C-alpha cells in the first residue's frame, strides 16, 4: 500500500464530527523503526491489546502485519519463520500464508483439497514513511482515507536520507504507562527545568509559562509559547498534537538551529505504550551534525534512557492516582491547575472528553511496578534495537577478551626476565582492567537504569 500524508495543521473546525468513530481504533500507529526490523524473520508486536506479527513479504517487497494467531490451532505465527518462498510459515504444522493472508500450503492436506475461507489470516493495512513502519488499527478498507501521522517538515529522498539539511536522532522504548500519560507528559513544557534538571534542563531556567491555544478540534490542537524555553533564550515554540498518537514541539534558536521534539505514543495495552522519539535538528553550521554523527547510536540511547527515567519513576505512580480519582473526566477536580503552564495538559484531556475517549475504556491499570522493574531497559528497548543489541553482544565479547588479557599479562609479567618487558605486560594488564570496567558500565547502561535521577544528585 502506498499512502501519502496531508499536512497536520489543526483548526477549530477541522476533522469529523465528535463521536462519529473511535479515533484510537481508526488510526495509523508506528510500530517499529525500519532500521530495527529484520526482514528475514517475523517480529511480534502488540497494538491496542491485539497481538500482531510483522514480517517482510519478499514477493511484493512490502511489510505485512497479521493478527498473531494461526487459524489452525491458534499458536503465535511470530514463533514461525519465513520459508523458502518468502511466505510466513506456522511453527506448529507448517501452514504457510501469503502477504494477503491467504493460506497457500497445508502439508497435511490431500492433493487438490480446498482450504476454505477459515484458513486465512487476518491482515492489517501497513505503510512505511519517514523511516517508520505503520499499522492501521481499524478496517483495512478504510486505511486509504486516513492520512499517515507524519511531521510535515521532514522529507526523505529516494534513499531514505533526510532532505533540507535535517539531522535526526531517533530512539524508542516500551514504557509502563498509558499512551495518554506519555502524551500529557511530553506536552507539558513547564516540567523540563525541574524533572530533567542535570540532564536536559536546569532549575534556574524555570519561570512563568504563558501558553496560547491556536487551534482545537477532533483532529487535535495547536499552541504557541511566545516566550519559549529558557526564559526566551531559544525563541518561540509551536506545539502540535495530531490525535491520537503524535505531538511535536518546534522552535528556531537564532543563529543555531531549528529544533523539533517529536513523540509518538503507540498504545500497546492498558498501562503500557511504545514511545518513538525523534529529535530533528536543522543546524545553521554543518559542524554540530558532523560531531553528533560520531557518537554511536547505542551510546546516544543510553543517554536517552536516563532522560526518560527522570519521569518514569513517578508517572507510573501518578496515572494510578488519577485513575482512582476518576481519570480524564475528573482531571479538573483531581488536579489543581492554577497557571497557564497547564494549558496543553487541559487541552489534551478536553480532547479526550469531547472527541477521542480513552484507548482502553473500562479497563483497569495493572498493579504498580517496583523501582527495579521500572528501571529495566533490556526487554523494554535493547533486545528490539539493532544498534543496542549488537553493542551488547560486542561489549560482552570485549569484556571476555579483556579478562583473558589480564590473565595472560599477569602470567607474562611473572616469567619475563627483563624489567622493561614486565612493565609493558603490566601496563597491558592495567589497560585491559580499565577497558573492562568501562565495558561493564556500558553493559549495565544497556540493561538497566540506576534508579537515582541526576536531578537528585546535585
C-alpha positions in Angstrom: 0.0 0.0 0.0 1.4 3.4 -1.0 -0.1 6.2 1.0 0.6 9.9 1.3 0.1 12.2 4.2 -1.6 15.6 4.2 -0.4 18.5 6.4 -1.1 18.0 10.1 -2.4 21.6 10.5 -5.2 21.7 13.1 -8.0 24.3 13.1 -11.1 24.6 15.3 -13.3 23.3 12.6 -11.0 20.5 11.2 -11.9 16.8 11.3 -15.1 14.8 11.5 -18.0 15.3 13.9 -17.3 14.3 17.5 -18.1 10.7 18.4 -18.5 9.6 14.8 -15.8 6.9 15.2 -13.4 5.7 17.8 -10.2 7.7 16.9 -8.0 5.2 18.6 -9.3 2.3 16.5 -9.3 4.1 13.2 -5.7 5.4 13.2 -2.2 4.7 11.9 0.4 3.9 14.5 4.2 3.4 14.2 5.2 0.0 15.5 8.9 0.0 14.7 11.7 1.9 13.0 12.5 0.1 9.7 16.2 0.1 10.7 15.4 -2.2 13.7 13.3 -4.7 11.8 14.8 -8.0 10.5 13.4 -8.7 7.0 14.4 -12.4 7.4 12.3 -13.3 10.4 8.9 -12.4 11.9 8.6 -9.9 14.7 5.8 -9.8 17.4 4.2 -6.6 18.5 1.0 -5.8 20.5 -1.2 -2.9 19.3 -4.2 -1.8 21.3 -4.2 -5.2 23.1 -4.1 -7.2 19.9 -1.0 -9.4 19.2 0.4 -8.9 15.8 3.2 -10.5 13.7 5.2 -8.1 11.5 7.0 -9.7 8.5 8.6 -8.7 5.2 6.8 -10.1 2.1 9.8 -10.6 -0.3 7.4 -11.4 -3.2 5.8 -8.0 -3.0 8.7 -6.1 -1.3 6.2 -4.9 1.4 6.0 -5.1 5.2 2.9 -7.1 6.5 1.1 -7.2 9.8 -1.2 -10.2 10.6 -3.1 -11.0 13.8 -0.5 -13.2 15.5 -2.7 -16.3 15.6 -2.6 -19.3 13.2 -6.2 -20.2 12.2 -5.4 -23.9 12.6 -4.5 -24.3 16.2 -4.2 -20.7 17.4 -0.4 -20.7 18.0 1.6 -17.4 17.5 2.9 -17.1 14.0 5.6 -14.9 15.3 7.3 -18.0 16.5 7.4 -19.3 13.0 9.7 -18.5 10.1 9.8 -17.1 6.6 10.1 -20.1 4.3 11.9 -20.6 1.0 9.1 -19.0 -0.9 9.2 -15.9 1.3 5.9 -16.8 2.9 5.0 -16.8 6.6 5.1 -20.4 8.0 3.5 -21.5 11.2 5.9 -23.3 13.6 3.3 -25.9 14.7 2.2 -27.7 11.5 3.8 -25.8 8.7 0.8 -24.0 7.3 2.0 -21.1 5.0 0.5 -17.8 4.3 1.0 -15.2 1.5 1.1 -11.5 2.0 -2.7 -11.0 1.7 -3.3 -13.6 4.5 -4.3 -16.4 2.2 -3.2 -19.9 3.2 -1.1 -21.3 0.4 0.0 -24.6 1.8 -1.2 -27.2 4.4 1.3 -30.1 4.4 -1.3 -32.4 5.9 -3.9 -31.8 3.2 -4.7 -34.2 0.3 -3.7 -33.1 -3.2 -6.3 -30.8 -4.6 -8.1 -30.3 -1.3 -9.7 -26.9 -0.8 -8.6 -25.0 2.3 -11.6 -22.8 2.7 -12.0 -19.2 3.9 -11.4 -20.0 7.5 -7.8 -20.8 6.7 -7.0 -17.2 6.1 -5.1 -14.9 8.5 -6.4 -11.5 9.4 -4.2 -8.9 7.6 -3.9 -5.3 8.8 -3.1 -2.4 6.5 0.6 -1.3 6.7 2.6 1.6 5.2 6.2 2.9 5.5 7.2 6.5 5.7 9.9 8.7 7.4 11.8 5.5 8.4 8.8 4.0 10.3 6.5 1.0 9.8 2.9 2.0 10.4 0.0 -0.3 11.1 -3.7 0.8 10.8 -5.8 -0.2 13.8 -9.1 -0.4 12.0 -10.7 -1.8 8.9 -8.0 -2.1 6.2 -10.5 -0.9 3.6 -10.7 2.5 5.5 -6.9 2.9 5.8 -6.5 4.7 2.5 -8.9 7.5 3.6 -6.8 8.2 6.8 -3.5 10.1 6.3 -0.4 8.8 8.0 0.6 10.8 11.1 3.8 12.4 9.8 5.7 15.5 10.6 5.2 17.7 7.5 8.6 19.5 7.5 10.5 16.2 7.4 11.1 14.9 3.9 13.1 11.9 2.6 14.9 11.3 -0.7 14.6 8.1 -2.6 17.4 6.6 -0.5 15.7 7.4 2.8 18.0 10.3 3.6 16.6 13.5 5.1 16.3 16.5 2.8 16.8 20.2 3.6 19.7 19.6 5.9 17.8 17.8 8.7 19.9 15.8 11.1 17.6 13.4 13.0 18.3 11.3 16.2 15.8 8.5 17.0 15.1 6.4 20.0 12.2 4.3 21.3 11.2 2.4 24.4 8.3 0.4 25.8 7.1 2.4 28.8 5.0 1.2 31.7 2.3 3.9 31.3 -0.7 4.6 29.1 -0.2 6.5 25.9 -2.3 9.3 27.3 0.0 9.6 30.3 3.0 9.8 28.0 1.3 12.5 25.8 0.3 14.5 28.8 3.9 14.5 30.0 5.6 15.5 26.7 3.0 18.2 26.1 3.8 19.7 29.5 6.6 22.2 28.7 7.0 23.5 32.2 8.3 20.3 33.8 11.6 20.3 32.0 13.7 22.6 34.3 12.8 20.5 37.4 12.2 16.9 36.3 15.1 17.0 33.9 17.5 19.1 35.9 21.1 18.0 35.2 20.0 16.1 32.0 18.3 18.4 29.5 17.1 21.1 31.9 18.2 23.5 34.6 16.1 24.7 37.6 17.4 28.2 37.2 15.7 28.4 33.7 12.2 28.0 35.3 9.8 30.9 35.1 6.2 31.8 34.2 4.9 29.9 31.2 2.1 31.6 29.2 0.7 29.3 26.5 -1.8 30.1 23.8 -4.1 27.7 22.1 -4.2 28.5 18.3 -6.4 25.6 17.2 -8.6 22.8 18.7 -10.8 20.2 17.2 -11.4 16.4 16.7 -8.0 16.2 14.9 -6.1 17.6 17.9 -4.8 21.0 18.7 -2.0 23.5 18.1 -0.5 26.0 20.5 2.1 28.7 20.8 4.6 29.5 23.6 5.6 33.0 22.6 8.5 33.4 25.0 9.8 29.9 24.6 12.1 27.8 26.7 15.0 29.1 28.9 13.2 32.3 29.5 13.1 33.2 25.8 16.7 32.4 25.0 15.7 29.8 22.4 12.9 31.7 20.7 9.2 31.0 20.4 7.9 27.4 20.4 5.0 26.0 18.5 3.3 22.8 19.6 1.1 20.4 17.6 -1.0 17.5 18.9 -2.1 15.3 15.9 -4.6 13.0 17.5 -4.5 10.4 18.7 -0.8 9.5 18.9 1.6 12.2 17.7 2.8 15.5 19.1 5.8 17.8 18.4 7.4 21.0 19.6 9.0 23.2 17.0 11.4 26.1 17.8 14.1 28.0 16.0 17.0 29.2 18.1 18.6 32.3 16.4 21.9 31.6 14.8 22.0 28.0 16.0 19.3 25.6 14.7 15.7 24.8 14.1 14.9 22.1 16.7 12.0 19.7 16.9 11.0 17.3 19.6 8.7 14.6 18.1 6.9 11.9 20.1 4.6 9.1 19.0 2.7 7.3 21.8 1.6 3.9 20.4 -0.8 2.1 22.8 0.3 -1.5 23.5 -2.1 -2.4 26.2 -3.6 -0.8 29.3 -0.8 0.7 31.2 1.8 0.2 28.5 2.8 2.1 25.3 5.8 2.3 23.0 7.4 5.7 22.8 9.0 6.7 19.5 11.0 9.9 20.0 12.7 11.9 17.2 15.0 14.9 17.6 15.4 16.6 14.3 17.9 19.5 14.0 18.4 21.9 11.1 21.7 23.4 12.1 23.0 26.7 10.8 26.5 25.3 10.7 27.4 21.8 9.4 29.8 21.0 12.3 27.3 20.1 15.1 25.7 17.4 12.9 29.1 16.1 12.0 30.1 15.9 15.6 26.9 14.3 16.8 27.2 11.7 14.0 30.5 10.5 15.5 28.6 9.2 18.6 27.3 5.6 18.2 23.6 5.3 18.3 23.7 2.8 21.2 25.6 5.4 23.3 23.0 8.0 22.4 20.3 5.6 23.5 21.9 5.1 26.9 21.7 8.9 27.4 18.1 8.9 26.2 17.2 6.3 28.8 18.4 8.5 31.6 16.2 11.3 30.5 13.1 9.0 30.1 13.7 7.6 33.5 13.6 11.1 35.0 9.8 11.0 34.5 9.1 7.3 34.5 9.7 6.8 38.2 6.7 9.0 39.2 4.4 8.9 36.1 3.8 5.2 36.6 2.5 6.2 40.1 0.7 9.3 39.0 -1.6 7.6 36.5 -2.9 5.2 39.1 -3.7 8.1 41.5 -5.6 9.8 38.6 -7.4 6.6 37.8 -8.7 6.2 41.4 -9.9 9.8 41.2 -12.0 9.3 38.1 -9.5 9.6 35.2 -9.6 12.3 32.5 -13.3 13.1 33.2 -12.3 14.3 36.7 -9.0 16.0 35.9 -10.1 19.5 36.8 -11.3 18.2 40.2 -8.4 15.8 40.8 -5.6 18.2 39.9 -5.1 21.8 40.8 -4.1 23.6 37.6 -4.0 27.4 38.5 -1.5 28.6 35.9 -1.3 28.9 32.1 1.5 26.4 32.1 -1.0 23.6 32.2 -3.0 24.7 29.1 -1.8 21.9 26.9 -2.5 19.3 29.6 -6.0 20.6 30.0 -6.4 20.7 26.2 -5.3 17.1 25.9 -7.9 15.9 28.4 -10.5 18.2 26.8 -9.8 16.3 23.5 -10.2 13.0 25.3 -13.5 14.0 26.9 -15.0 15.8 23.9 -13.7 13.8 20.9 -11.4 10.9 21.5 -12.2 9.0 24.6 -9.6 6.8 26.2 -7.8 4.0 24.3 -8.9 1.3 26.8 -12.2 2.4 28.2 -13.4 0.5 31.3 -10.1 -1.4 31.7 -8.2 -1.1 35.0 -4.5 -0.4 35.1 -2.3 -3.4 36.1 -0.6 -3.5 39.5 2.1 -0.9 40.1 5.7 -2.0 39.4 8.5 -1.6 41.8 11.5 0.6 41.2 13.7 -2.2 39.9 11.2 -3.2 37.2 10.7 0.5 36.2 14.5 0.7 35.5 14.6 -2.4 33.2 16.0 -1.5 29.8 17.0 -4.7 28.1 13.4 -6.0 27.4 11.9 -2.5 27.0 14.4 -1.5 24.4 17.8 -3.2 23.9 16.6 -6.5 22.5 14.4 -4.7 20.0 17.1 -2.2 18.9 19.6 -3.3 16.2 22.3 -0.9 17.4 21.9 -1.6 21.2 21.5 -5.4 20.9 24.6 -5.5 18.6 26.6 -3.3 21.0 25.6 -5.5 23.9 27.0 -8.6 22.2 30.2 -6.8 21.2 30.8 -5.3 24.7 30.4 -8.7 26.3 32.9 -10.1 23.9 35.4 -7.3 24.6 34.9 -7.9 28.3 35.8 -11.5 27.9 38.9 -10.6 25.8 40.0 -8.1 28.5 39.7 -10.8 31.2 41.8 -13.1 29.1 44.4 -10.4 28.5 44.6 -9.7 32.3 45.3 -13.4 33.0 47.9 -13.7 30.1 49.5 -10.3 31.1 50.0 -11.3 34.7 51.4 -14.7 33.7 53.9 -13.0 31.3 54.9 -10.5 34.0 55.7 -13.3 36.3 58.1 -15.1 33.9 59.6 -12.4 31.7 63.2 -11.8 32.8 63.6 -8.2 31.5 62.2 -5.4 33.7 61.1 -3.4 30.7 59.1 -6.3 29.3 57.5 -6.9 32.6 56.4 -3.2 32.8 54.9 -3.5 29.3 53.0 -6.6 30.3 51.7 -4.8 33.5 50.7 -1.7 31.5 48.7 -4.0 29.2 47.0 -5.5 32.2 46.1 -2.1 33.5 44.7 -1.0 30.1 42.6 -4.3 30.0 41.3 -3.7 33.5 40.3 -0.1 32.7 38.6 -1.1 29.4 36.8 -4.0 31.1 35.4 -1.6 33.7 34.3 0.8 31.0 32.6 -2.1 29.2 30.8 -3.2 32.3 29.4 0.3 32.8 28.1 0.4 29.2 26.7 -3.1 29.5 24.8 -2.1 32.7 23.5 1.0 30.9 22.1 -1.2 28.1 20.4 -3.5 30.6 19.0 -1.3 33.4 19.0 2.2 34.9 20.3 3.2 38.3 17.0 4.4 39.8 18.7 7.6 41.0 17.7 10.6 38.8 20.5 13.0 38.1 18.3 15.9 39.5 18.7 14.4 43.0 22.4 14.0 42.8 23.1 17.8 43.0 
